[in-house]
Amino acid sequence: MKKIFSILIIAAAISLLNSCQKTKVAGATAAVKVANEWWVTLTLNGDDIYGIGHFKIATYNTSANDNTIWIDDYKNGWQVKFKSVVDYNNLTFAANNAQNEYYNITVNQTDGKIIPKGGHSKSGNVADSIHMKVEFSDDPGNVYEMNGVERTKFAEDDY
């Protein structure tokens, strides 16, 4: 009886350990490493010349589920939504003459990068940071910087 009880306990322990192993999440998109919402500022030569302040943008997967993402400012900043090409290993992205989906302009986007745990949210929480330079065809010659941190979804971090 003691042997049977011991065997049952060992079998239960093995079963429990096997059920705790991590498995790949079904349905994860190619952009899972870079997809997020972000609080950013848009500046020209270090100044918020349009007085926009912090606004929310998003980076997310395209339907092609390949090495492109959407960069979408939800019409909060320059009113742009365009595709950017991503290097998922280096968390960098860029676009050349990308068509804007909100109105008829193109966007050049360079120096795009996401830095894991590279910033702090409004309340001081450690957060991923995002950086990119953008030039809009309706304002040629002006290269804007867009910098910010991920949206933590904590109430104290939302602007």
Secondary structure, 3 states (H helix, E strand, C coil): CHHHHHHHHHHHHHHHHHHCCCCCCCCCCHHHHCCEEEEEEEEECCECCCCCCCEEEEEEECCCCCCEEEEECCCCCCCCEEEEEEECCCCEEEEEEEECCCCCCEEEEEEEEEEEEEEECCCCCEEEEEEEEEEECCCCCCCEEEEEEECCCCHHHCC
